[in-house]
Structure formats: structure tokens, C-alpha cells
Amino acid sequence: MASLTSIASDLSTTVSALTFSPPVAHVYNPLDYAFPAHAEYLERYGTGRKEVVLLGMNPGPWGMVQTGVPFGEIAAVRDWLDIEGGVDPPPEQHARRPMEGFDCGRSEVSGRRLWGWAAERFGEPERFFARFLVANYCPLAFLEASGRNLTPDRIPVAERRPLLSACDRALAATVAAVEPDWVVGIGVFAETCARRALGDAEVRIGRALHPSPASPAANRGWSERWERDLRELGVRLD
């Protein structure tokens, strides 16, 4: 059975070989330049069987792009997960979206909400990760020439197909490694990808509200709605 670190390494190698045309102007791969931080996250918190995999879409510009950790809001990764190194910024960066690692002064709201909920609900990281794993479906972040974030579903179809194929294989391998009861997509895209990639797996698949500040629903008491979504699926929170 492949380890999560080897799955991530293989995925990084595969997607690094892909090329993308406009509207993609820059591609950041934190599984490359921040692999030591990502590997530390997996080795400390990804071992053993998990009840639930919480699956995000792809790295956010102020989260995993900076820290190498899914939904990796800097303060949460540094202070709660106790990870604060292993990031070597790539030489080619978009001028408007610098990759500054743990020195970045911006905070990713989605990550602050997700990890803040985990800390409030479970207290210590070990209690949370005894049952949960947070992962991203796609490891790449895409930027337009303007610096605007470009989500994977907006990549041209011909270029998106091999990307999704590689991500599907990695997700299937991750699920085989941690044997969860549930894969919960954090948002519609992640749920859709999970259903496609895991069609033959013996795992239940659902969806819960994404914590993005771009979502009006998430800005009206996200954690309460998030817990309601999980409980309605049958995910135990106690």
C-alpha cells in the first residue's frame, strides 16, 4: 500500500509535466517547492485509518500556496499544526501573487475558518486527525495574467482532462491508504470529482458548505451550517 507522501510525490511529478495555455499565465505547485512542509503534515497527521476525508478543490493563494498544507492559513499551520518550515519559494512568480511562505502577511479566510472550527471542536490536532484528514483534490494553483485566481474547472477541456485523470488516481490511492467511511467534498467541485474518481470504492460520498468568503451562505455562520451538513450526512462530531 502506497504511503500518502509517495502518492503526493508521484502526483507532483505527473502534474509538473503538464502544460497549460491562456487563460492560465502562472502555475504554482506547492507539492514541489513546499514538499517538505506537505510531507511533514502527512507524516504527522495522515498516518493510520481515518473515518472522514475532507476534500477541498485546490490550493488557495494565501493558504496552501504559501504553506504547502491544505487550507493552510499561516497562523493555523504554524500555531495549531506546529508546522512552520519546509517551503522554498519558486523563482518564477506572478508579481501580484508573491509566494512568501510563512512570511506572507495575508490570511486565507477559508483556511482560518476550517482549521479554527477543528481547533474549537476538537482542541488538540491529534484528536481531530485521529478521525479526519484534510486533503485537496488538485495540487496546482492557477493564475490569470491579471493575477486573478483560476479554478481547475475553468481550465480548457483538453488540458483539464489529463490533470483530472492524475488527480483522480491520486485520490483513489489516498482513499485506499486511509480507508475512510466518508469522503466529504468541501463544495460542489470536490464532491463531483470524488464521485467520478471513487465510483468503485466502498466509501460514502457527500458534500458540506465551503468556507469561502465569496459564498454568502458561508458568511452567515459557516461553522453552524458546516456542522449541520456533516451531521445530516451522518458524520459523527463527538
Secondary structure, 3 states (H helix, E strand, C coil): CCCHHHHHHHHHHHHHCCCCCCCCCEEECHHHHCHHHHHHHHHHHCCCCCCEEEEECCCCCCCHHHHCCCCCCHHHHHHHCCCCCCCCCCCCCECCECCCHHHCCCCCHHHHHHHHHHHHHHCCHHHHHCCEEEEECCCCEEECCCCCEECHHHCCHHHHHHHHHHHHHHHHHHHHHHCCCEEEEECHHHHHHHHHHCCCCCCEEEEECCCCCCCCCCCCCHHHHHHHHHHHHCCCCC
